[in-house]
Amino acid sequence: MFASRPVVHPMEVAAPAPAPAAANQAQQQQQPQQQPPGVLMKDLPGMPGTPSGLALRVTQLLLAAISLAAMSSTSDFASVSAFIYLIAAAILQCVWSLSVAIVDIYALLVKRCLRNRRLVTLFFIGDMITCAGTFSGACAAAGITVLIDNDLNICSENHCSSFQTAVAMGFMCSFCIAPSFMLNFWSVASTRVLAA
Amino acid sequence: MFASRPVVHPMEVAAPAPAPAAANQAQQQQQPQQQPPGVLMKDLPGMPGTPSGLALRVTQLLLAAISLAAMSSTSDFASVSAFIYLIAAAILQCVWSLSVAIVDIYALLVKRCLRNRRLVTLFFIGDMITCAGTFSGACAAAGITVLIDNDLNICSENHCSSFQTAVAMGFMCSFCIAPSFMLNFWSVASTRVLAA
């Protein structure tokens, strides 16, 4: 089973139905281009293999990289476990987003469709893990940052602005993964229903 | 449009197809019982209106209540913003889980089916908000608890065991909402595809 396949143009199916005789003829002509079972016809914006999907991945990569850079630029991040966890989550996010972005670029260049059920399930699981990791890291670091800034008021002794930047970028990154995760889950659910 | 409707037994549809003439007759007889468009036939365990769905809600309610009780039993929770946020998220979770549990009990008692598209979308949005709230509250409180316990080693001056219990229950609660959220999203995606 191939992981990708040539793009099938969905607009032909959505066109108004021709007369019955012509329809039969057209159906026979289109036979070799038919969708394999369990594959969605619609290519929603943001799904893997689309330009907007690639844009989402690049945005995630940039935001995770900024979060990682802002946090690791501080000298005392190693003394707080939550900050180390955010750095680890941001590194994982960078690796994952870069990998999927490379697959997206390949798919766009050779015009292959990535709406394969196994591939979409893999993307969904990867997105779920990285989304949960980045979001939990950002939340934990936000808890510490608010404690330092608002509760204890010891910002003068710490790099509060760097911590805040890292946390904000971590949250924005996890909000950027959410659409990819949702669209992949939607795609998995739809293909399962259509295949049933 | 009614939010609930009488249960339609899906086994009749899954039965082997009778002869064509008998099938037409049976179809005419079954006309009043047909599914409205955009409603899933399958009732997966854990969905609203099923006994396992009710069990999930009751578990969420209990875990959120334990987390709330453990955190609010400490005398110094009000000095840390993350702990106050966890308490607020646990209260919201209790209210939401109790409300949906009451709807589930009603649906089970009067044997109504809750697989209506609007109702499932409402459950999905509510689950998403409460799941994100409880998970982020647990993460933020976990960051502070790990800071107190591992990084600063000042557990002797704080109620570490209560904080740890509250955080653990918060995490378990958010892991209990995840199946409800996923199943409702699956149901929304499936009904949209079937209705399209």
Interface residues (C-beta under 8 A of the other chain):
Chain A: S79 V80 S81 A82 F135 S136 G137 C139 A140 A141 A142 G143 I144 V146 L147 N150 D151 M182 F185 W186 A189 S190 R192 V193 L194
Chain B: S79 V80 S81 A82 F135 S136 C139 A140 A141 A142 G143 I144 V146 L147 N150 D151 M182 F185 W186 A189 S190 V193 L194
